Amino acid sequence: MQQKLMSKKKPTFPINEGLNSYLELYNRKTKIPVSYDDLLRFSGSIVVYDQNDEDTLWVRCYYPDYEREDIDHSLKKVYLILHSDGRSAELDFLSVDAIDFCTFGNSKPFRIKIRNVLNDNFTYFYVKKADASRIYGLDFEHILSPHRINFLVYKDTLIEEHIAGIPGDVFIKEHLPDCDSRAKTQIAKQFVKFNERCTLRLLGDMRSYNYVVIPTHDFDHVDYKIRAIDFDQQNFEGNLKVYRPQFFKENYTMVKLVESHLEESSIEQYRKEERSQVAKRLITSQKRFRMLIRCMIKDHISTRENVLQLRKDLVNYTRDVKFKRAKTMGHILKTALDFVKRNYLEYDE
């Protein structure tokens, strides 16, 4: 199934001048003391296993002694730039506990574990190769979703904050069976809204390990949210199903949950709610959205074949012939979001 839905390998797309200007204007660009290529110079590694002794597909990296001190100092500096004002006076309170490398997937990221030595609290951030389509995905998430997101770009290196939550595949296997009927109904609702949001903003490849489930304890129940954590597949693939999480076999359990716990009328209501929320965010972020979508319209982050297929699929799905005029993936996304905003304004009147 996966072979039919997606390409085997997505290329990395360079950051063009327009996107560079956008990143600078909105404080996404900065100078950092370490690059992705610097971290590739590790001299050895060991496999990282989870609590069940299963391979996590991450390896822990080791560096020569003469390099490790400089790398640790640079990574602590990056953490402070990402989360604070970058002042070096705070470096003494931080420790780099681990540098892990993932060989699975397109981005091959490094995961950095930073610990505060004063209280033992720790967090992560990621170092990746900068890719234009991923950067578009990150910033559209910031504009169009209910979640803010923090990242930095320097030359060909991308720094991403860690998004906390239970990985979707782990949640489905280990936590969902213990949820009561009320919780399952709420999770089903959130999956419908998440599915709709991904489709509207054309964020692809939301298999269960590319999103997290976030439980929040209220005074009388647990609230659940679903949030994307991988933005590599923003407007690359041509098959519309790639942008609809319901079509991935890894999400089959969630789809069955929706079918068993929600009426068709409720599903349609939640889809309408999500479309309205996306339209409202578009209206309140018009200036930023217009600048970013103009960059994307002029950019090439996919193949000609994928553009032709996706616009054809969207004409069939929406019955909106405006998609036929789209020449690039940016133009397709603008048309899709214009369609959402137009329908919202017509309904609001």
Order of alpha helices (4+ residues) and beta strands (2+ residues): alpha-alpha-alpha-beta-beta-alpha-beta-beta-beta-alpha-beta-beta-beta-alpha-beta-beta-alpha-alpha-alpha-alpha-alpha
